[in-house]
Every structure is written in C-alpha cells, then in structure tokens.
Amino acid sequence: MEGDPPDESDFDDFLCAYANNGHTVMTEEGAAWLLDRLPD
C-alpha cells in the first residue's frame, strides 16, 4: 500500500482496494468491510 500508514491518516478507518477500480465501484470486499462497521 502506498501513502500514509493508517495511524497517520486523517480518516478514522479506510480500506484500500487490491485492484484499480473506478472511484464509486462497490465490490464484494468493500461491501463486507462497510457492513462490518455499521452499528447493530
């Protein structure tokens, strides 16, 4: 992964894709990551 390490980012939490996808592409990996972070 290029860029800032997670502990030096302005974002609280983020996921970097393994492939170069379009900006708004929702992948199965991204959806699972997002759903895991939603409150119960």
Secondary structure by P-SEA (a helix, b strand, c coil): cccccccccccccccccccccccccccaaaaaaaaaaccc
